[in-house]
Amino acid sequence: MAKFKPIEVLKTLRGKVCSHSDMYFANKKYGTRYTGKICHPRTKPFSAEELARQTKFAAATAAVKALTAEQKAAYSESFANQRKYKTLYGYMFAQEYAKLAPQGGGN
């Protein structure tokens, strides 16, 4: 029997592998690498709760993009005093998301 020697990427894969979908590879900031497969793509429409959550997410994203330089500087000062978020953008997004009125299931 032949010896199988996987390439470097495949040595660390875990979980089930199926043959009916493409694998994707991604690199995030700070050196995080991951792979994935979309085995069973969504076929049903979004519920009202899911649409409300998507709308709230889009509103928070728009709010972060609309911040002034002074507001960003204030967020930068408070960001330095916390340890929960790795990036300033993530911190600003979380603060703006929390300001929005709860929609769809208290999210």
C-alpha positions as CSV (number, residue, x, y, z in Angstrom):
1,M,0.0,0.0,0.0
2,A,1.3,3.5,-0.9
3,K,2.0,6.0,1.8
4,F,-0.1,9.1,1.7
5,K,1.7,12.3,2.6
6,P,-0.7,15.3,2.8
7,I,0.3,18.8,1.9
8,E,0.8,21.2,4.8
9,V,-2.7,22.7,4.6
10,L,-4.4,19.3,4.9
11,K,-2.4,18.1,7.9
12,T,-4.4,20.2,10.3
13,L,-8.0,19.7,8.9
14,R,-10.5,18.3,11.3
15,G,-14.1,17.2,10.9
16,K,-16.2,15.7,8.2
17,V,-15.3,16.2,4.5
18,C,-17.9,15.7,1.8
19,S,-17.6,15.8,-2.0
20,H,-20.6,17.8,-3.1
21,S,-19.3,21.3,-2.3
22,D,-16.2,23.4,-2.7
23,M,-13.7,24.1,0.1
24,Y,-12.8,27.6,0.9
25,F,-9.7,29.0,2.6
26,A,-9.5,32.3,4.5
27,N,-6.9,34.3,6.3
28,K,-8.0,36.8,9.0
29,K,-6.0,39.5,10.6
30,Y,-3.6,38.6,13.3
31,G,-2.6,35.3,11.6
32,T,-5.8,33.3,12.0
33,R,-6.2,30.8,9.1
34,Y,-9.3,28.6,8.6
35,T,-11.0,26.5,6.0
36,G,-14.6,25.5,5.5
37,K,-17.1,23.8,3.3
38,I,-20.7,24.8,2.6
39,C,-22.3,21.4,2.5
40,H,-26.0,22.2,2.6
41,P,-26.6,25.7,1.3
42,R,-29.8,27.5,2.5
43,T,-32.9,27.0,0.4
44,K,-35.7,28.5,2.5
45,P,-36.3,32.3,2.8
46,F,-35.2,34.3,5.8
47,S,-37.7,34.7,8.7
48,A,-38.8,38.2,9.9
49,E,-36.5,37.9,12.9
50,E,-33.5,37.1,10.7
51,L,-34.3,40.1,8.4
52,A,-34.6,42.4,11.4
53,R,-31.3,41.2,12.7
54,Q,-29.7,41.8,9.2
55,T,-31.2,45.3,9.1
56,K,-29.9,46.1,12.6
57,F,-26.4,44.9,11.5
58,A,-26.5,47.1,8.4
59,A,-27.5,50.1,10.5
60,A,-24.7,49.6,12.9
61,T,-22.2,49.3,10.1
62,A,-23.5,52.5,8.5
63,A,-23.3,54.2,11.9
64,V,-19.6,53.2,12.3
65,K,-18.8,54.5,8.8
66,A,-20.5,57.8,9.6
67,L,-18.5,58.5,12.8
68,T,-16.6,61.8,12.9
69,A,-13.0,62.1,13.8
70,E,-13.8,63.3,17.3
71,Q,-16.1,60.4,17.9
72,K,-13.5,58.0,16.7
73,A,-10.9,59.6,18.9
74,A,-13.2,59.2,21.9
75,Y,-13.8,55.5,21.1
76,S,-10.0,55.1,20.7
77,E,-9.5,56.4,24.2
78,S,-12.1,54.0,25.7
79,F,-10.8,51.2,23.6
80,A,-7.4,51.4,25.3
81,N,-9.0,50.6,28.7
82,Q,-10.8,47.4,27.7
83,R,-9.7,43.8,26.9
84,K,-12.7,42.3,25.3
85,Y,-12.2,43.5,21.7
86,K,-9.0,43.0,19.6
87,T,-9.7,45.8,17.1
88,L,-10.9,49.3,17.4
89,Y,-13.4,48.7,14.6
90,G,-14.9,45.8,16.4
91,Y,-15.2,47.9,19.6
92,M,-16.9,50.8,17.8
93,F,-19.2,48.4,16.0
94,A,-20.2,46.7,19.3
95,Q,-20.9,50.1,20.9
96,E,-23.0,51.3,17.9
97,Y,-24.9,48.0,17.7
98,A,-25.7,48.3,21.4
99,K,-27.2,51.8,20.9
100,L,-29.7,50.5,18.4
101,A,-33.2,49.6,19.7
102,P,-33.6,45.8,20.2
103,Q,-35.3,44.2,17.2
104,G,-36.6,40.7,16.7
105,G,-36.2,38.6,19.8
106,G,-34.2,41.0,22.0
107,N,-31.0,40.9,19.9
